[in-house]
Amino acid sequence: MPNTSSAKKALRSSLKKHEYNLTTKYKIKNSLKDLRKVVAIDPTNYQKSLDKAYSVLDKAVKTNFIHRNKADRKKSRLALAIAKILANPVDKTEILEKTETVEKTGKTTKKSTKNTKVKAK
């Protein structure tokens, strides 16, 4: 526990920043997940979700939550993935199954030999 008044204030500030960062992180994650679901259900009706995802990423850059290049990279990859889906329409059930497995296995697991986190596929 902090003893001095400045340390107490720093702790309060840190907790507020932590809470804000978590909400921003989940906004990004959820907007990308929603976009994937919309594209999986109806690939032609994706523009509104794409705009929302772009907006969330741009706001995260504006508040220095993520770097500008990271947001640009994510936006570029989203656009490429959507273009690929629109160019080669696939069976919607396959896409839905892929997104469901990603959601189910999106948790991180530890390797038995190292203490590094690895995303399960």
C-alpha positions in Angstrom: 0.0 0.0 0.0 1.2 3.5 -0.8 2.3 5.6 2.2 2.7 9.1 0.8 -0.1 11.2 -0.7 1.6 11.4 -4.1 1.9 7.6 -4.2 -1.8 7.3 -3.3 -2.7 9.7 -6.1 -0.5 7.7 -8.5 -2.2 4.5 -7.6 -5.7 6.0 -8.2 -4.5 7.4 -11.5 -3.0 4.0 -12.5 -6.2 2.2 -11.7 -8.3 4.6 -13.8 -5.9 4.2 -16.7 -6.0 0.4 -16.3 -9.8 0.4 -16.4 -9.8 2.7 -19.5 -7.2 0.5 -21.3 -9.2 -2.6 -20.6 -12.4 -1.1 -22.0 -10.6 0.1 -25.1 -9.0 -3.3 -25.6 -12.4 -5.0 -25.5 -14.0 -2.5 -27.8 -11.4 -3.3 -30.4 -11.7 -7.0 -29.9 -15.5 -7.0 -30.0 -15.7 -4.7 -33.1 -13.4 -7.1 -35.0 -15.3 -10.1 -33.8 -18.6 -8.5 -34.9 -17.1 -7.7 -38.3 -16.1 -11.3 -38.8 -19.6 -12.5 -37.9 -21.3 -10.1 -40.3 -19.0 -11.1 -43.1 -19.6 -14.7 -42.3 -23.4 -14.3 -42.4 -23.8 -11.9 -45.3 -20.5 -10.9 -47.1 -22.2 -8.1 -49.1 -23.5 -6.3 -46.0 -20.3 -5.6 -44.2 -19.7 -1.8 -44.6 -21.4 -0.6 -41.4 -19.3 -3.1 -39.3 -16.2 -2.2 -41.1 -16.7 1.5 -40.5 -17.2 0.8 -36.8 -14.0 -1.3 -36.6 -12.1 1.4 -38.4 -13.5 4.0 -36.0 -12.6 2.1 -32.9 -9.1 1.5 -34.2 -8.7 5.2 -35.1 -9.9 6.3 -31.6 -7.4 3.9 -30.0 -4.7 5.6 -32.0 -5.9 9.0 -31.1 -5.7 8.2 -27.4 -2.3 6.6 -27.8 -3.6 3.1 -26.8 -2.0 1.5 -29.9 0.5 2.7 -32.4 -0.6 4.2 -35.7 1.2 1.5 -37.7 -0.5 -1.3 -35.8 -3.9 0.2 -36.5 -3.1 0.7 -40.2 -1.9 -2.9 -40.4 -5.1 -4.2 -38.8 -7.2 -2.1 -41.1 -5.3 -3.3 -44.1 -5.6 -6.9 -43.2 -9.3 -6.5 -42.6 -9.8 -5.0 -46.0 -7.7 -7.7 -47.7 -9.7 -10.4 -45.9 -13.0 -8.9 -47.0 -11.8 -8.5 -50.5 -10.7 -12.1 -50.6 -14.1 -13.3 -49.3 -16.0 -11.1 -51.8 -13.8 -12.4 -54.7 -14.1 -16.0 -53.8 -17.5 -16.6 -52.1 -17.2 -19.7 -49.8 -19.8 -21.7 -48.1 -21.0 -19.6 -45.2 -21.1 -22.5 -42.8 -17.3 -23.0 -43.2 -16.7 -19.4 -42.2 -19.1 -19.6 -39.3 -17.4 -22.8 -38.1 -14.0 -21.1 -38.3 -15.1 -18.1 -36.3 -16.7 -20.2 -33.7 -13.6 -22.3 -33.2 -11.5 -19.1 -32.9 -13.9 -17.8 -30.3 -13.8 -21.1 -28.3 -10.0 -21.6 -28.5 -9.0 -17.9 -28.3 -7.7 -18.4 -24.8 -3.9 -18.6 -24.2 -2.3 -21.8 -22.9 1.1 -22.4 -21.5 3.7 -24.7 -23.1 5.0 -27.4 -20.8 8.6 -26.5 -21.4 8.5 -22.7 -21.3 6.5 -20.0 -19.6 5.5 -18.3 -22.8 1.9 -17.8 -23.8 0.8 -19.3 -27.1 -2.5 -18.9 -28.9 -4.2 -22.2 -29.6 -5.4 -22.8 -33.1 
